[in-house]
Amino acid sequence: MFTVEERRRAMPAMLRAKSQERVVILGAGAAGLLAALMLAGENRAIIILERDPSPPEDAADYDGAFEHWHRRGVGQLRHSHAFLARLVNIIRAHHPALIDQLIAAGCREMTLADLLPSTLKDRYTSEPGDAELSILMSRRVTFELVLRRYVLGLGGVTLRSGAFVTGYMIAPGDPPRVSGVTLESGETVGADLVVDAGGRTAQTAEWLAGTGVVLPQSGEPAGILYYTRHWTLKPGQTPPPRNGSPGAGDLGYLKFGLFEADNGWFSVTLAVPEVETELRAAIVKPETFDAICHALPGVAPWIDPERAAPASKVFAMGDLSSRWRRMVSGGKPLVENLYLIGDGLIRSNPLYGRGTSFAAIEAELLARALVAGHDPAARALLYDSWVEQALRPFYDDMIGQDRSAIARAEAARVGARGSLRGQLVRSFIRDGAGVAVRDDLPAFRAALRAFHMLDKPRAWLTEPRHMGVVLKTWARGKRRNAHLYPGRMGPDRTEMLDLLGLHNEVSAAA
C-alpha cells in the first residue's frame, strides 16, 4: 500500500504541472490541516487561508506556543485531547513519518497494553490487530504545530495567515457552483474546489443562504459545559501509581477525565451539566476547580503540590451541541465544488473526543471521492454518501448517550432515581458490560475497538460470545463482582456541594 507522499513523488512532474487542480482550504486548524494532508500530492495546488496569526517565534518549544499562540477560531485549543486509534491509523496509513514526528515532539503513544485495567494486565498476550489500538496523548497545540509543519513540507501546499474570508465566489445555476472565495481586502482567490474547514464559527450557512441555498441540518444540545486546567510535573517527578480509582468517570452531576499529554504536561477536564447552575458559576475559580480535583481519588495524587504545578488558568467552553449538516438534498448536490469538513459539517460533543477523528475520516473520504472522478455532482454525492455510512452510527449513538446523560443529571439534581427501565439499562451497562470488560480480555478488546471507532458503536454487544459474558457477569451480582469494580470515583452531589460550600438549591427547597 503506497502512502499519499509516495504516490506524489512517483508521479511525473510534467503530468502534475499539466493537470493540477487548485484547492482552497478555509481554516488551518486540525480539520483544515488534515484535509491538506489527505489531498496533497494528487495533482493539486493547495492554498490554506487562515484568519488567525501564525504561531509565535518561540513555538518550537511548544510551551511557548501554548502560552502565547492566540487562536480565536479554535475554542478547544487549550482543552484536553486524546487522539483516538482511528485517527492514528489513518495518519499512519498515509503518512507514517508524521507519527514519528509527533512522538519526537513529545507526544505519547499508548498501546493496548498501556490501556488495560489492572484486572487484566497479568493475563494479557498480544494478538493480531492489537497494534491498531494505539492512541496519541498530546496537547492540542503541540499536535497542531507538528501537523502544520509537516503539511507545509509537502509539495504544492501554501498557507496564508491573517486572511479573512468574507464569502464564496458563486456562479448561479442549478445547482450553483463555487469558484473561489473573497477576502476582506477585496482580493479574490479562485479555485477549482473549496474545502471549508472553518470550524464551529464558520459562516457557511449564512454565505450560502444569501444565494438562496439553505442547508438541511439537525442537532441537539449536549447538555454540558466544559472546563479544563493544565499542570506540569515538577523536575524529577513521575506520574503517580494507579491507586485503583479511575482517572475518568461519571458522577451524574459531574463528569471528569485526566489526560496525560506531551513533555510532562497533563490536564483535567470537568464537564458540568447545564442544570447545575451554582456549580457552573463556581468551577471557573481555580481554587474551586482544584478542590473538586482533590476530592476525586483517581485525580488527587496527580495534582499533589509535591508532584505537579498548575500551568494554566481554568479554560471554559460553552455552547456545546451536536449538529449534522447535509450538502445534498433530493439526490442532488445543493452546491457544487464546495465541501465541508470538521465542525462545519458534523459538530459533536467534545466529551467523546471524536471531533478530530471525524475530520480525518471526512478528509480521507473526500480524497477518495475526488479521485473517483471529475464530475462535480458525482463527487458531491459520493462524499455525502460515504460520510453518512461512516459516521452516522457514531453520531446517533452520541445523541442517545447525551439524552440519557441530561436525564440523569436532572434526576440527580432533584434526588430522583429515574424510571425502572432506566435503572435497569444503567445497571446493565454499569454492572454488566462495564464490569465484564474488566474481567474478560476479548470483551475488553472488542469494546475498545468500538470506542476508538474501529468497529461500529456497541457492535461488540451484538456478538453472542460477548453478550453471554456480559449477562453472566451481570447475573453474578455486585457482591460477587466486588473485586472487579474500580475504586471509588468521588463524592455524591450533596457531599461535593457541602465540600465546596455551595448552596444546595434542591435540598433547601425541599
C-alpha positions as CSV (number, residue, x, y, z in Angstrom):
1,M,0.0,0.0,0.0
2,F,1.5,3.3,-1.1
3,T,1.2,6.4,1.0
4,V,0.0,9.7,-0.4
5,E,3.5,11.1,-0.3
6,E,5.0,8.1,-2.1
7,R,2.4,8.4,-4.9
8,R,3.1,12.1,-5.2
9,R,6.8,11.5,-5.6
10,A,6.3,8.7,-8.1
11,M,4.1,11.0,-10.3
12,P,6.0,12.6,-13.3
13,A,6.5,16.3,-12.7
14,M,5.3,17.2,-16.2
15,L,2.0,15.3,-15.7
16,R,1.4,17.2,-12.3
17,A,2.0,20.5,-13.9
18,K,-0.4,19.8,-16.8
19,S,-3.3,18.6,-14.7
20,Q,-3.1,20.4,-11.4
21,E,-6.4,21.1,-9.6
22,R,-6.4,24.3,-7.5
23,V,-7.9,23.7,-4.0
24,V,-8.6,26.5,-1.4
25,I,-9.0,25.3,2.2
26,L,-10.6,27.6,4.7
27,G,-9.0,27.2,8.1
28,A,-5.7,25.9,9.4
29,G,-7.0,24.2,12.4
30,A,-6.9,20.4,12.7
31,A,-9.6,19.8,10.2
32,G,-8.1,22.1,7.6
33,L,-4.6,20.6,8.0
34,L,-5.9,17.1,7.9
35,A,-7.8,18.0,4.6
36,A,-4.5,19.3,3.2
37,L,-2.7,16.2,4.4
38,M,-5.1,13.9,2.6
39,L,-5.4,16.0,-0.6
40,A,-1.8,16.9,-1.1
41,G,0.1,15.1,-3.8
42,E,-2.8,14.2,-6.1
43,N,-2.1,16.7,-8.9
44,R,-3.2,19.6,-6.7
45,A,-2.0,23.0,-5.7
46,I,-3.4,23.7,-2.2
47,I,-3.8,27.1,-0.6
48,I,-4.8,27.2,3.1
49,L,-6.4,30.5,4.2
50,E,-6.3,31.1,8.0
51,R,-7.7,34.1,9.7
52,D,-5.7,33.7,12.9
53,P,-2.0,34.7,13.2
54,S,1.0,32.4,12.6
55,P,2.5,30.6,15.7
56,P,4.8,32.8,17.8
57,E,8.5,32.7,17.3
58,D,9.0,30.6,20.4
59,A,6.6,27.9,19.1
60,A,9.4,25.4,18.7
61,D,9.4,24.7,22.4
62,Y,5.6,24.0,22.4
63,D,5.2,25.5,25.9
64,G,5.7,29.0,24.5
65,A,3.1,28.3,21.8
66,F,0.7,27.0,24.4
67,E,1.1,30.2,26.4
68,H,1.2,32.8,23.5
69,W,-0.5,31.5,20.4
70,H,-3.8,33.2,20.1
71,R,-6.4,31.2,18.1
72,R,-9.8,32.8,18.2
73,G,-11.1,30.3,15.7
74,V,-10.2,27.2,17.8
75,G,-12.0,27.4,21.1
76,Q,-11.0,23.9,22.1
77,L,-7.2,24.6,21.6
78,R,-6.4,24.5,25.3
79,H,-8.8,21.8,26.3
80,S,-7.9,18.2,27.0
81,H,-7.3,15.9,24.0
82,A,-6.7,12.2,23.3
83,F,-6.4,11.3,19.7
84,L,-8.3,8.1,19.0
85,A,-6.9,5.0,17.4
86,R,-9.0,5.6,14.2
87,L,-7.2,8.9,13.7
88,V,-3.8,7.4,14.4
89,N,-4.4,4.6,12.0
90,I,-5.4,7.0,9.2
91,I,-2.3,9.1,9.7
92,R,-0.1,6.0,9.9
93,A,-1.6,4.5,6.7
94,H,-0.9,7.6,4.6
95,H,1.9,9.5,6.3
96,P,3.8,7.3,8.8
97,A,6.6,9.9,9.0
98,L,4.1,12.2,10.7
99,I,3.6,9.8,13.6
100,D,7.3,9.6,14.1
101,Q,7.5,13.4,14.2
102,L,4.7,13.7,16.7
103,I,6.4,11.2,19.0
104,A,9.7,13.0,18.6
105,A,7.9,16.2,19.7
106,G,7.0,14.5,23.0
107,C,3.5,13.2,22.2
108,R,2.9,9.9,23.9
109,E,1.8,6.8,22.0
110,M,-0.2,4.5,24.3
111,T,-0.7,0.9,23.2
112,L,-3.4,-1.6,24.2
113,A,-1.1,-2.9,26.9
114,D,-1.0,0.6,28.4
115,L,-4.8,0.9,28.3
116,L,-5.5,-2.4,30.1
117,P,-7.3,-2.2,33.5
118,S,-5.3,-3.7,36.4
119,T,-7.6,-6.7,36.5
120,L,-6.4,-7.8,33.0
121,K,-2.7,-6.8,32.9
122,D,-1.4,-10.2,34.2
123,R,-3.5,-12.1,31.6
124,Y,-2.5,-10.0,28.5
125,T,-0.9,-11.7,25.5
126,S,-0.6,-9.8,22.2
127,E,-2.9,-10.7,19.3
128,P,-3.1,-9.6,15.6
129,G,-4.9,-6.3,15.5
130,D,-3.6,-5.0,18.8
131,A,-1.3,-2.6,17.0
132,E,-4.4,-0.9,15.6
133,L,-5.4,0.2,19.2
134,S,-2.6,2.7,19.8
135,I,-3.6,6.3,20.7
136,L,-1.8,9.6,20.9
137,M,-1.8,11.7,24.0
138,S,-0.8,15.4,23.5
139,R,-1.8,18.9,24.0
140,R,-3.8,20.2,21.0
141,V,-1.3,23.0,20.5
142,T,1.6,20.5,20.1
143,F,-0.4,18.3,17.8
144,E,-1.3,21.2,15.5
145,L,2.2,22.6,15.4
146,V,3.7,19.4,14.3
147,L,0.9,18.7,11.8
148,R,1.2,22.2,10.4
149,R,5.0,21.9,9.9
150,Y,4.6,18.5,8.2
151,V,1.8,19.7,5.9
152,L,3.7,22.7,4.8
153,G,6.6,20.4,3.9
154,L,4.5,18.6,1.4
155,G,4.8,19.7,-2.2
156,G,2.2,22.2,-3.5
157,V,0.9,23.4,-0.2
158,T,1.0,27.0,0.9
159,L,-0.6,28.8,3.9
160,R,-1.6,32.4,4.3
161,S,-2.2,33.6,7.9
162,G,-4.3,36.7,8.7
163,A,-6.5,36.0,5.6
164,F,-10.1,37.0,6.5
165,V,-12.5,35.3,4.1
166,T,-15.8,37.1,3.7
167,G,-17.7,34.8,1.3
168,Y,-17.7,32.4,-1.6
169,M,-17.5,33.3,-5.3
170,I,-20.7,31.6,-6.6
171,A,-21.9,31.3,-10.2
172,P,-25.7,30.9,-10.5
173,G,-27.0,27.7,-11.8
174,D,-28.9,24.5,-10.9
175,P,-27.1,23.9,-8.7
176,P,-24.9,27.0,-8.1
177,R,-21.1,26.4,-8.5
178,V,-18.4,27.8,-6.2
179,S,-15.3,29.1,-8.0
180,G,-13.3,30.6,-5.1
181,V,-13.6,33.0,-2.2
182,T,-13.4,36.7,-1.5
183,L,-11.2,38.3,1.2
184,E,-11.9,41.2,3.5
185,S,-9.3,43.2,1.5
186,G,-11.4,42.8,-1.7
187,E,-9.0,40.2,-3.1
188,T,-10.5,37.2,-4.8
189,V,-8.8,33.7,-4.7
190,G,-10.0,31.4,-7.5
191,A,-10.3,27.7,-7.0
192,D,-11.4,24.5,-8.8
193,L,-12.9,23.5,-5.4
194,V,-13.2,24.9,-1.9
195,V,-12.9,23.0,1.3
196,D,-14.5,24.8,4.2
197,A,-12.9,23.7,7.5
198,G,-13.7,26.9,9.3
199,G,-15.0,25.1,12.4
200,R,-17.8,25.9,14.8
201,T,-17.9,29.6,13.8
202,A,-17.8,29.1,10.1
203,Q,-20.3,31.2,8.2
204,T,-21.0,28.6,5.5
205,A,-24.8,28.6,6.0
206,E,-25.0,32.4,6.0
207,W,-22.9,32.8,2.9
208,L,-25.0,30.2,1.0
209,A,-28.3,31.5,2.3
210,G,-27.5,34.8,0.6
211,T,-27.7,32.9,-2.8
212,G,-30.9,31.0,-1.9
213,V,-29.2,27.8,-0.8
214,V,-30.4,26.5,2.5
215,L,-28.5,23.6,4.1
216,P,-30.6,21.0,5.8
217,Q,-29.4,20.3,9.3
218,S,-30.4,18.6,12.6
219,G,-29.0,18.9,16.0
220,E,-29.4,18.7,19.8
221,P,-27.8,20.4,22.8
222,A,-25.1,18.4,24.5
223,G,-26.4,19.4,27.9
224,I,-23.0,20.2,29.4
225,L,-20.3,22.9,29.8
226,Y,-16.6,22.1,29.7
227,Y,-13.8,23.2,32.0
228,T,-10.1,22.4,31.7
229,R,-6.9,23.1,33.7
230,H,-3.4,22.0,32.9
231,W,-0.5,21.0,35.2
232,T,3.2,20.1,34.6
233,L,5.2,17.5,36.5
234,K,7.9,19.0,38.6
235,P,11.5,18.2,37.9
236,G,12.3,14.6,38.9
237,Q,8.7,13.7,39.4
238,T,6.8,10.9,37.6
239,P,3.1,10.1,37.2
240,P,1.7,8.5,40.4
241,P,1.0,4.8,40.5
242,R,-2.6,3.8,39.7
243,N,-4.4,3.5,43.1
244,G,-7.4,1.6,41.8
245,S,-9.6,4.7,41.5
246,P,-10.4,5.7,37.9
247,G,-8.9,8.8,36.3
248,A,-12.2,9.3,34.5
249,G,-15.8,8.8,35.4
250,D,-19.4,10.0,35.6
251,L,-20.8,11.1,38.9
252,G,-24.2,12.2,37.4
253,Y,-23.8,15.8,38.5
254,L,-20.2,15.9,37.1
255,K,-18.1,14.1,34.6
256,F,-14.3,14.1,34.9
257,G,-11.3,13.0,33.0
258,L,-7.5,13.2,33.5
259,F,-5.4,13.3,30.3
260,E,-1.7,12.7,30.1
261,A,-0.1,14.9,27.4
262,D,3.3,15.7,25.9
263,N,6.5,16.8,27.6
264,G,5.4,16.3,31.3
265,W,2.1,18.1,30.9
266,F,-1.3,16.7,31.8
267,S,-4.8,18.2,32.2
268,V,-8.1,17.6,34.0
269,T,-11.4,18.3,32.3
270,L,-14.6,18.7,34.3
271,A,-17.9,18.6,32.4
272,V,-20.8,20.1,34.3
273,P,-24.5,19.6,33.3
274,E,-26.2,22.8,32.3
275,V,-28.8,22.4,35.1
276,E,-26.0,22.6,37.7
277,T,-26.1,26.4,37.7
278,E,-24.2,27.0,41.0
279,L,-21.5,24.5,40.3
280,R,-21.0,26.1,36.9
281,A,-20.6,29.5,38.3
282,A,-18.1,28.4,40.9
283,I,-15.9,26.0,38.9
284,V,-14.2,28.6,36.9
285,K,-12.3,29.7,40.0
286,P,-9.0,27.9,40.3
287,E,-9.5,27.2,44.0
288,T,-12.9,25.6,43.3
289,F,-11.6,23.6,40.4
290,D,-8.7,22.3,42.4
291,A,-10.9,21.4,45.4
292,I,-13.0,19.3,43.1
293,C,-10.0,17.5,41.7
294,H,-8.6,16.9,45.2
295,A,-12.0,15.2,46.1
296,L,-11.6,12.7,43.2
297,P,-9.4,9.8,44.4
298,G,-8.2,9.0,40.8
299,V,-7.1,12.6,40.2
300,A,-5.9,13.9,43.6
301,P,-2.4,12.1,43.5
302,W,-1.6,13.7,40.2
303,I,-2.1,17.3,41.4
304,D,-0.3,16.9,44.7
305,P,1.7,20.1,45.1
306,E,4.8,18.0,45.7
307,R,4.4,16.3,42.3
308,A,2.9,18.9,40.0
309,A,2.4,22.6,39.5
310,P,-0.6,24.4,37.9
311,A,0.3,25.6,34.4
312,S,-2.8,27.4,33.3
313,K,-6.0,29.1,34.3
314,V,-9.3,27.3,34.1
315,F,-10.5,27.3,30.5
316,A,-14.2,27.2,29.9
317,M,-16.1,26.1,26.8
318,G,-19.9,26.5,26.3
319,D,-22.5,26.5,23.6
320,L,-21.9,22.7,23.2
321,S,-24.2,21.0,20.8
322,S,-24.3,18.3,18.2
323,R,-25.2,19.2,14.6
324,W,-25.2,17.4,11.2
325,R,-25.4,19.4,8.0
326,R,-26.0,18.0,4.5
327,M,-24.8,19.4,1.2
328,V,-27.2,17.1,-0.7
329,S,-31.0,17.1,-0.9
330,G,-33.3,15.1,-3.1
331,G,-30.5,13.1,-4.5
332,K,-28.6,16.1,-5.9
333,P,-26.0,18.5,-4.6
334,L,-27.2,21.8,-3.3
335,V,-24.0,23.5,-4.5
336,E,-21.0,22.2,-6.5
337,N,-17.3,22.4,-5.8
338,L,-17.8,23.2,-2.1
339,Y,-17.1,20.6,0.6
340,L,-17.4,20.9,4.3
341,I,-15.0,19.2,6.8
342,G,-14.9,19.2,10.6
343,D,-17.3,21.0,12.9
344,G,-18.8,22.9,10.0
345,L,-20.2,19.6,8.7
346,I,-20.7,17.5,11.8
347,R,-20.4,19.0,15.2
348,S,-20.1,16.6,18.1
349,N,-20.0,16.8,21.9
350,P,-16.2,17.1,22.8
351,L,-16.8,14.7,25.7
352,Y,-16.4,11.8,23.3
353,G,-13.1,13.0,21.8
354,R,-14.3,12.2,18.3
355,G,-14.1,15.6,16.6
356,T,-10.6,15.3,15.2
357,S,-11.2,11.7,14.2
358,F,-14.4,12.7,12.4
359,A,-12.4,15.3,10.5
360,A,-9.7,12.8,9.5
361,I,-12.3,10.3,8.2
362,E,-14.1,13.1,6.3
363,A,-10.7,14.2,4.7
364,E,-9.9,10.6,3.7
365,L,-13.3,10.1,2.2
366,L,-13.1,13.4,0.3
367,A,-9.8,12.4,-1.2
368,R,-11.3,9.1,-2.3
369,A,-14.3,10.9,-3.9
370,L,-12.1,13.4,-5.8
371,V,-10.0,10.5,-7.2
372,A,-13.1,8.6,-8.2
373,G,-14.0,11.1,-11.0
374,H,-14.1,14.7,-12.1
375,D,-17.8,15.3,-12.3
376,P,-18.7,17.8,-9.5
377,A,-22.1,16.4,-8.9
378,A,-20.9,12.8,-8.7
379,R,-18.1,13.8,-6.3
380,A,-20.6,15.6,-4.0
381,L,-22.9,12.6,-4.0
382,L,-20.1,10.1,-3.2
383,Y,-18.8,12.3,-0.4
384,D,-22.2,12.7,1.2
385,S,-23.0,9.0,0.9
386,W,-19.7,7.8,2.3
387,V,-19.7,10.2,5.2
388,E,-23.2,9.1,6.1
389,Q,-22.2,5.4,6.1
390,A,-19.0,6.0,8.0
391,L,-20.1,8.5,10.7
392,R,-23.9,8.3,11.2
393,P,-23.7,5.3,13.6
394,F,-21.3,7.1,15.9
395,Y,-23.3,10.4,15.7
396,D,-26.6,8.7,16.6
397,D,-25.0,6.8,19.4
398,M,-23.6,10.0,20.8
399,I,-27.0,11.7,20.6
400,G,-28.6,8.8,22.5
401,Q,-25.9,9.0,25.2
402,D,-26.3,12.7,25.6
403,R,-30.1,12.4,26.0
404,S,-29.6,9.8,28.8
405,A,-26.9,11.9,30.5
406,I,-29.2,15.0,30.5
407,A,-32.0,12.9,32.1
408,R,-29.6,11.5,34.7
409,A,-28.3,15.0,35.6
410,E,-31.8,16.3,36.0
411,A,-32.7,13.3,38.2
412,A,-29.6,13.7,40.3
413,R,-30.4,17.4,41.0
414,V,-33.8,16.6,42.5
415,G,-32.7,13.3,44.1
416,A,-34.8,11.1,41.9
417,R,-33.9,7.6,40.9
418,G,-35.5,7.7,37.4
419,S,-37.8,5.1,35.8
420,L,-37.4,1.4,36.5
421,R,-36.5,0.8,32.8
422,G,-33.8,3.5,33.0
423,Q,-32.4,2.0,36.2
424,L,-32.2,-1.5,34.5
425,V,-30.4,-0.1,31.5
426,R,-27.9,1.7,33.6
427,S,-27.3,-1.4,35.7
428,F,-26.8,-3.5,32.6
429,I,-24.2,-1.0,31.3
430,R,-22.5,-0.3,34.6
431,D,-22.8,-3.6,36.4
432,G,-22.9,-5.9,33.4
433,A,-20.9,-4.5,30.4
434,G,-18.7,-2.2,32.5
435,V,-17.6,-5.0,34.8
436,A,-17.3,-7.7,32.2
437,V,-14.7,-5.8,30.2
438,R,-12.6,-5.6,33.3
439,D,-12.6,-9.4,33.6
440,D,-12.6,-10.7,30.0
441,L,-9.8,-9.7,27.6
442,P,-11.7,-10.5,24.4
443,A,-14.6,-8.4,25.5
444,F,-12.3,-5.5,26.5
445,R,-10.6,-5.6,23.1
446,A,-13.9,-5.5,21.3
447,A,-15.3,-2.7,23.5
448,L,-12.2,-0.7,23.0
449,R,-12.3,-1.1,19.2
450,A,-15.8,0.3,19.2
451,F,-14.9,3.2,21.5
452,H,-12.0,4.1,19.2
453,M,-14.2,3.9,16.1
454,L,-12.5,0.9,14.6
455,D,-15.8,-1.0,14.8
456,K,-19.4,0.3,14.9
457,P,-20.5,1.6,18.4
458,R,-21.7,-1.2,20.7
459,A,-21.2,-3.7,17.9
460,W,-19.4,-6.0,20.3
461,L,-22.6,-6.4,22.3
462,T,-24.3,-7.9,19.3
463,E,-21.8,-10.8,19.3
464,P,-23.3,-13.8,21.1
465,R,-20.0,-14.6,22.8
466,H,-19.6,-11.2,24.3
467,M,-23.2,-10.8,25.2
468,G,-23.1,-14.1,27.0
469,V,-20.1,-12.9,29.1
470,V,-21.9,-9.7,30.0
471,L,-25.1,-11.4,31.0
472,K,-23.2,-13.9,33.1
473,T,-21.3,-11.1,34.8
474,W,-24.4,-9.1,35.5
475,A,-26.2,-12.2,36.9
476,R,-23.4,-12.8,39.4
477,G,-24.3,-9.5,41.2
478,K,-22.3,-6.7,42.7
479,R,-21.2,-8.7,45.8
480,R,-19.5,-11.5,43.8
481,N,-18.1,-9.0,41.4
482,A,-16.8,-6.6,44.0
483,H,-13.1,-7.3,43.2
484,L,-13.7,-6.2,39.6
485,Y,-15.0,-2.7,40.2
486,P,-12.7,0.2,40.1
487,G,-12.1,2.2,43.3
488,R,-14.4,5.0,44.4
489,M,-14.8,7.7,41.8
490,G,-15.8,10.6,44.1
491,P,-18.3,12.1,46.4
492,D,-22.0,12.3,45.7
493,R,-23.7,15.5,44.8
494,T,-24.6,16.6,48.3
495,E,-21.2,15.8,49.7
496,M,-19.4,17.7,46.9
497,L,-21.6,20.8,47.3
498,D,-21.1,20.8,51.1
499,L,-17.3,20.4,50.5
500,L,-17.3,23.4,48.2
501,G,-19.5,25.5,50.5
502,L,-22.2,25.8,47.8
503,H,-25.9,26.1,48.5
504,N,-27.9,23.1,47.5
505,E,-30.9,24.6,45.9
506,V,-32.9,21.4,45.7
507,S,-32.2,20.4,49.4
508,A,-33.1,24.0,50.5
509,A,-36.3,23.9,48.5
510,A,-37.2,20.5,50.0
